[in-house]
Amino acid sequence: MKSEKLTVNFTPTEVAQMDYLTQRGLYASRSGLVREGVTDLLRGREGEMEGFLRPAAFDGKRFLGGLGIIALDKDELEALESQGQRAVLRVIGVLIVPEEVSGELFGNAISSARVHGVIKASAEVKAVIAKLS
């Protein structure tokens, strides 16, 4: 997956510590050190993210989503719609909805949608997601 660049400020002491560890060969670069540190921090916070992704009560609705890259397909949404069911959607990461999924279908299959991250979908579906958030 494509990475994103962030600008982060550190104190001179923190930079010196990173340089020391990098020069000793413990990390290939400052970026590697920071990436590993953030990854470790996020692993330690997985419980907090699980609370968002899987709240205690969905009022009997089906859950869709998760952490990472979540790709919905038209067949799954059509099945929900034809059964008269609506799902709760929660994503931390990337949500991919195929272009052939209409906003109407998405809205008929999803009762609420919360996405923290990137949404790759048609403008019509993005508008429905905004209303359901």
C-alpha positions as CSV (number, residue, x, y, z in Angstrom):
1,M,0.0,0.0,0.0
2,K,1.1,3.5,-0.7
3,S,2.5,5.3,2.3
4,E,1.8,8.9,3.3
5,K,4.3,11.5,4.5
6,L,3.8,13.3,7.8
7,T,5.8,16.1,9.2
8,V,6.7,15.6,12.8
9,N,8.8,17.9,15.1
10,F,11.2,16.5,17.7
11,T,13.5,18.1,20.2
12,P,17.2,18.2,19.5
13,T,17.7,15.6,22.3
14,E,15.2,13.2,20.7
15,V,16.9,13.6,17.3
16,A,20.3,13.0,18.9
17,Q,18.9,9.8,20.5
18,M,17.5,8.6,17.2
19,D,20.8,9.4,15.4
20,Y,22.7,7.4,18.0
21,L,20.5,4.3,17.7
22,T,20.6,4.6,13.9
23,Q,24.4,4.9,13.9
24,R,24.7,1.9,16.1
25,G,22.8,-0.1,13.4
26,L,19.7,-0.7,15.4
27,Y,17.6,1.0,12.7
28,A,18.3,1.6,9.0
29,S,17.1,5.2,9.3
30,R,15.3,7.8,11.4
31,S,12.2,7.0,9.4
32,G,12.5,3.3,10.3
33,L,12.8,4.1,13.9
34,V,9.8,6.4,14.0
35,R,7.7,3.9,11.9
36,E,8.5,1.1,14.3
37,G,7.8,3.3,17.3
38,V,4.4,4.3,15.9
39,T,3.5,0.7,15.0
40,D,4.3,-0.5,18.5
41,L,2.2,2.4,20.0
42,L,-0.7,1.5,17.7
43,R,-0.5,-2.2,18.6
44,G,-0.8,-1.1,22.2
45,R,-4.0,0.8,21.5
46,E,-5.8,-1.9,19.5
47,G,-8.3,-2.3,22.3
48,E,-9.5,1.3,21.9
49,M,-9.9,0.8,18.1
50,E,-11.8,-2.4,18.7
51,G,-14.3,-0.4,20.8
52,F,-15.0,1.8,17.8
53,L,-15.1,-1.1,15.4
54,R,-17.2,-3.4,17.4
55,P,-19.5,-1.5,19.8
56,A,-21.4,-3.6,22.3
57,A,-24.8,-3.2,20.6
58,F,-25.7,-3.0,17.0
59,D,-29.5,-3.3,17.6
60,G,-29.4,-6.7,15.8
61,K,-27.8,-5.3,12.7
62,R,-25.0,-7.0,10.8
63,F,-21.5,-5.6,11.1
64,L,-19.3,-4.8,8.2
65,G,-15.8,-3.3,8.3
66,G,-12.6,-3.6,10.3
67,L,-9.1,-2.3,10.5
68,G,-7.0,-2.1,7.3
69,I,-8.3,-2.2,3.7
70,I,-12.0,-3.1,3.6
71,A,-13.5,-3.8,0.2
72,L,-17.2,-4.1,-0.1
73,D,-18.7,-5.9,-3.1
74,K,-22.0,-5.3,-4.9
75,D,-23.2,-8.8,-4.3
76,E,-22.9,-8.5,-0.6
77,L,-24.8,-5.2,-0.5
78,E,-27.5,-6.5,-2.8
79,A,-27.9,-9.6,-0.6
80,L,-28.4,-7.3,2.4
81,E,-30.9,-5.2,0.5
82,S,-32.9,-8.2,-0.8
83,Q,-33.1,-9.7,2.7
84,G,-34.4,-6.4,4.1
85,Q,-31.3,-6.1,6.3
86,R,-29.1,-3.1,6.9
87,A,-25.6,-3.3,8.2
88,V,-23.5,-1.1,10.5
89,L,-20.2,-0.1,8.8
90,R,-17.1,0.9,10.7
91,V,-13.7,1.3,9.1
92,I,-10.3,2.5,10.3
93,G,-8.1,2.5,7.2
94,V,-9.3,2.3,3.6
95,L,-12.9,1.6,2.4
96,I,-13.2,0.5,-1.2
97,V,-16.7,0.5,-2.8
98,P,-16.8,-0.5,-6.4
99,E,-18.0,2.1,-8.9
100,E,-21.0,0.0,-9.9
101,V,-22.5,0.3,-6.4
102,S,-25.1,3.1,-6.5
103,G,-25.7,5.5,-3.7
104,E,-29.3,4.1,-3.5
105,L,-28.0,0.5,-3.0
106,F,-25.4,1.6,-0.5
107,G,-28.0,3.5,1.5
108,N,-30.5,0.6,1.4
109,A,-27.8,-1.8,2.7
110,I,-26.0,0.3,5.3
111,S,-27.8,1.9,8.3
112,S,-24.8,3.9,9.6
113,A,-21.3,4.4,8.3
114,R,-18.2,5.7,10.1
115,V,-14.9,5.7,8.3
116,H,-11.6,7.0,9.7
117,G,-9.3,7.1,6.7
118,V,-9.6,7.0,3.0
119,I,-12.8,6.3,1.0
120,K,-12.4,5.0,-2.5
121,A,-15.9,5.2,-3.9
122,S,-18.1,7.2,-6.3
123,A,-19.1,10.7,-5.4
124,E,-22.7,9.4,-5.0
125,V,-21.6,6.8,-2.4
126,K,-19.4,9.2,-0.6
127,A,-22.4,11.6,-0.2
128,V,-24.4,8.7,1.3
129,I,-21.6,7.9,3.7
130,A,-21.4,11.5,4.8
131,K,-25.2,11.4,5.6
132,L,-24.9,8.1,7.4
133,S,-22.0,9.3,9.6
